[in-house]
Amino acid sequence: MSLVYGDEIPRGKFSGRPIGEWSTAAVLGAWKVHVENRCFLAFMYSKGTIQEKMKAGQELSIADRKISFWERHPNFDAAAAGQLNAQIKRNWVNR
């Protein structure tokens, strides 16, 4: 079973613009995807079945690493990320 970061799909080659050249908007978009995935995993960890909790627990560390990667990017905007994070958290309240 795979929640978000399954390892059953073969990885392909990246053919887009090099990550070091991404704009602030692109970096924040990638960061936001992983923050939203982490919120889902945290939800599954607290509300899921035993199997879902186990898988989510494993994947939370992966999500944290991916979030940290984007936060270290030179074009990462911490102020804009804070606003996005607040919006994402509001969407996950009461779930």
Sequence and secondary structure as in RCSB ss.txt:
>XXXX:A:sequence
MSLVYGDEIPRGKFSGRPIGEWSTAAVLGAWKVHVENRCFLAFMYSKGTIQEKMKAGQELSIADRKISFWERHPN
FDAAAAGQLNAQIKRNWVNR
>XXXX:A:secstr
  SSS SSS      SS GGG  HHHHHHHHHHHHHHHHHHHHHHHHS HHHHHHHHHHHHHHHHHHHHHHTSTT
  HHHHHHHHHHHHHHHTT 
